Amino acid sequence: MAIKHYLQFADFSLDEYEYLIERTKIIKRKFKNYEPYHPLLDRTLVMVFEKNSTRTRLSFEAGMHQLGGAAIYLNTRDSQLGRGEPVEDAAQVMSRMCDIIMIRTFGQEIIDRFSRNSRVPVINGLTNEHHPCQVFADVFTYIEHRGSITGKTVAWVGDANNMLYSWLQAAEVFGFHVNVSTPAGYDINPALVSPANQRYTVFKDPSDACEGADLVTTDVWTSMGYEQENAARLKAFDGWIVDGAKMKRANKEALFMHCLPAHRGEEVSAEVIDGPQSVVWDEAENRLHVQKALLEYLVLGRV
């Protein structure tokens, strides 16, 4: 099978996502029923972390073990990558010693360079520009709760960050619309959006972006790597909290999502994230299940 990587959401077609969604349902059902399922027996996942993580490490490591394989954790501070080894050289070596690699790093160009020199599939566990695994889990969670996401409206309130760019790619693949509201100075970078993408509308008022939405989602105001901007961001993002008033502008059956960790009282109010429309815990768990389907597909192909 030709090597296939998963570096951004647009790397897979709708047909591939439909297949992966069905595999995720099957794999999740087996997990819930305590049915052993070990298609990746004797296979190894290497996880390379330049950015710290809770959900990414736990979901990939637990997922690989549950599929019968082994997961090896590498932090760049504790490896030769942290001492200046070229990304290309590291890819050549690592990919000769394992079956699949997940990388969580800063710039997208790092993972692009790595994948071009890898003999095994590479998964983007998060970069500054894209977070495809999380948005795949979010799309799956919506489908699980409400059915097809095609033709629906997703409201994004907050920073134009990696999550938003993956949502915009997902809108093109699945055929839904994204209402985007970001504070001035934190707008969409056109270089990270396809010029042909007609599936989003920008709103100055975050409340207006939530009008009629089927899903309202947000993220922290200060992403990892931008901590020095925190004070300025807290001031700029004033008014962009997803609160009860904004959720009332959305459809009555609208869901709320957040990729976590969350800061109650900043980007989301406690009444929303802990309220009946919130599915953040299902969303977090589904990282495990969609990534197991992803690991199976990239290593074995369609089964």
N, C-alpha and C positions, 0 to 999 in steps of 0.2 A: 504494500500500500504506500502511495506517495505520502511524504511527510506533510502534515497539515498543522499549522499553528493557530492559536487563538489570541491575537494581540489587540484586537478591537472588535466591537460588536458587529461591524459590517463584514467581518471575515467569513461569516456563515450566511447562507441563503435562508429564505423562509422555509424551504423544504427541510433543510438540516435542522432548523430550530423546531419545526413540528415533530420531527423524529426524536430529537432530544427531549422535548416536553413529554412525549409518550414514554420514553425510557425513564425519565425522572419519576413519573407517576408509578411505574412498575418498581423501580428501585426504592422509592420511598415506602411503598406498600410492603415490600419485603422487610425493610428496616422496622416498620411499625409492628409487623407480625413476628419479629425475631427469627426470620428465615435467613440462614447463612447464605451469602451470595459472594463467591470469590473468583470472579472472572480474571482478576489481575494477580493471581497467585504467582509468587516468585518474580513479580515486576517491582521496579523501584521508582519512586518519585523523589526528585531532589527539589527542595524548596529554598530559594535564595532570597533573603530578606535584607534590603537596604533600609526600608522603612519598617518600623515596628508594627505589630498587629496583634489583635486578639482573635477576631472572627476568621480572618484569612488563614492564619496558621492552624487554628483548631479545626476548621471545616475541611481543609485539604489534608491535614495529617490524619484526623479521625476517618475521613472518607477513604483515603488510600488503605488504611488498615482494615476497614470494613469490607473493602473489595478484595481483601486477601493479600495485598501487597505491603511494601515497606515504604516509609517516608523518612527522608533524611533532611534535617534542618541545618541550613548554613546561613550565618549572618556575615555580611561583608566585613564587619569589624574583626571577625575571627577567622577570616580566610585570606588567601592571597589577593583576592579582588580588592580588599581594603588596603593592600600594600602596593597597589599600582599595576597589578597584572592586567594586561589588555583584555577587554571584554571578549574579543575574538578568540584569544587563546583559551580563556576560561571555558568558553562554549565548546571548543574542540575537545577539551579534556573531559569536562563533565558529561557531555553527551555520549562519550564512549563507555561510561560507567553506570548508566541508568537508562530507563525507558521513556521518561517524560520529565520535564522541568517546569516549575512554576517560579516566576520572578515577580517580586514586589519592590519597585524602585522609584526613582524620581522621573527623569526624562524618558519619554517614549522612544527616543533615538537609541537609548541604551538597550532596550529589549529588542528593538528592530535589528541592531547590529548583532546581538547575541543570537537571535533566531536565524540570521543568514549564515551563521557558522555552526549551527547545531545539527547533529545527525538524528535528533529525536524531536518530537513535538514540544513546543514552548507555549506556556499559558501566561497571560498577563494577569497577575494577582492584584495589580493596581499600579498606575503611573500617574504623573501630574495631569496627563491629557485624557486618559481613558480608564474606566473601571467596568469592563464588560461582564465579568462574573457576577458582580452585584446587580447590575441592571437585568441580566438574564434571570437571576433569582427573583427580582421584583416583578418582572413580567410573568413569570411562572406563578408567583403568589397571587397576582391579580386574576389570572385565569382560574386558579384554584378556587378563589372566592366568588368571582363574578362571571366567569365564562370568558369568551373571546374578548381580546382587547382591541381588535380591529374596529376602526371607526369611533373609538372612544376619545376622550380628551383628558390629558394629563397636565396638571398645573405644576410648574416648577417655580418655587419661590425661594430666592436666595442667590448665592454666588454662582457665576458661570464657571463651574469647575469640571473635573473629570466625570462626575456623575451626570451632569447635564449633557455633556458631549456624547456620552454613551446613550442617554435617553433619546437624543436627536437622531442618532443612527438607528436605534430600535424603532423609532416612529416610521422611518423609511422602510424598514424590513417588514414590520407588522401592519402598517397602514393605519396608524392613529395620529392624533395631533397633540402638540405640546404648546401650552400657553406658558410663556417665559416671562418672569419679572425679576430683574436684578437691579440693585442700586446703581446709580450713575458712577462710572469708573470701574465697575465690575461686570461689564457687559460681555456678550458673546464675542469670542475671537473668530472672525470670519475665516481665518486660515484653518481652523479646526472643524469647520462645517462644510459639507459638500455644497458647492454652488447650486446644484440642482435640487437641494432639499427645500421643498415647499410645505413641509409638515410642521411648521411652528409659527407662532405669532408672538411678538414682543409687546409687553404691557408695561407702562410706567408705574401703574398702581398695582401692587401685589394683590389687593382685594379683587380688582377687576379680572386678574388672571385666574382667580379661583371660580369665577362665575360659570356655573353649569358644568364644572369639571367632574369627571368620574373617579379621578385619583388625584390627591394633592400630596406632593412630596417635597422634601427639602433636605438640607445637609448642614453640617456645622458651618459657621460663618468664617472660621479660620481653619483651613485644611492643613494637614501635616506638611511642614516645610515653609509655612508662611507665618509662623508664630510671632516674628518681629513686627508684623502688621496688625497684631491683635487689637491694640487700642484704637487705631484708625478704623479698623473694620467694625468694631462695636458701635462706633459713632455713625459710620456710613450706612450700616444695616438697620438702624433704628426704624421700626415700622414694618420690617420684613419678617416679623415673627408670625408663624402659622398658629393662630389662636381660634377660639370658638367662633368669633365673628366671621373670619375668613372661611371656615368650614361651612358655615351657614349659607355662604354664597355658592358653594358647590352643590351638586346633586344630593338628594336626601340619602341615597345609597352609596355615596362616595366613600372611598377608603383613604386612610392616611398612612404614608410610609416614610421611613427615615432609615438610612443605612447604618446608623449608630457608629460611634457613641453619640449621645444626644446631650444637649445642655438645656434643661428645662428653664424657661424664662428668657432664653435668648432666641434661638431659631424656631422653637416650638414651645407652646404652653403645656403645662402639666395636664390640663383638662383635655387636651387633644391627644397627646402621646399615650396617656393612660386611659383614654376614653374608649367608647364602644366602636368607633370607626377606625381605630388604630389596629394595624396588623403587623406591627414592627417585630414582634417575637416570632410569628410565622415566617416573616420575611428573613429574619436572621437564621432560623433553622433551615430554610430552603436553600441557603448557600451550600450546605452540606449535600443536599440531594441533587441539585442541578450540577454541582461540580463532580459528583460521582458519575453522573451520566456523561459529563464532558470528558473525564479521565478515561472511561470505558471506550468512548467513541474515538478519541484521539489515538489511543493505543491499539485498539482492536478493529476499528471501523464499525460498520453496522453489524449488529449481532441478531 
